[in-house]
Amino acid sequence: MTKCEKEAPLLLESIKIENGKIFNLSYHQARCDKSRKYLFGSSDKLELSKIIDPPQTGLYRCRILYGHSVQSIEYIPYAAKIITTLKVVPSAIDYGLKYADRNALDTLLKAHPKADDVLIEKEGYLSDTTIANIAFYDGLRWFTPEKPLLEGTMRAKLIDEGWLQVKQIRKEELHTYSQVALMNAMIGFSILNHLNIDYK
């Protein structure tokens, strides 16, 4: 391993496993390949399907920590976090790859303890919360911010399927949308029917 590889930050994939079924593996594989190529110039693949040994009963978050090679793999029983309040917070935070180090995100969230999560505003446009991509419904179609904090696997799948459209969205436009949904690998696409967004 080169000095550059040793200094590169570790990456993370969180994959949903339910009763032995692995969800959206091709999208996790694609992100893993893209991230390793960007950080290390790697053209080889870490074959995720060969290293995952899914539990056959229950709902789990398969947590794969990797860099040039796989560092660890865990199967963690999963319970979704309940989100009823979001606070729009401007930040220049950079989380373009799914890094294992989430200290900057955690610090941002801890600074706003009255909210269940924060909705990050970058350069005047909405991006993501600290744990999920977000989508808004205008009565006809679902839209997700054009420039997310992180290109999530569920977001990518729904865009590929044509079900989700991308658009630049400002906080001042939030009143034009009737529904809000969060999405990530574990919760899928979850519409929040009782949500308060503080964007003042």
Secondary structure by P-SEA (a helix, b strand, c coil): cccccccbbbbbbbbbbccccccaaaaaaaaaaaaaaaaccccccccccccccccccccccbbbbbcccccbbbbbbbbbbbbcbbbbbbbccccccccccaaaaaaaaaacccccccccccccbbbbcccbbbbbbcccccccccccccccaaaaaaaaaccbbbbbcccccccccccccccccccccccccccccccc
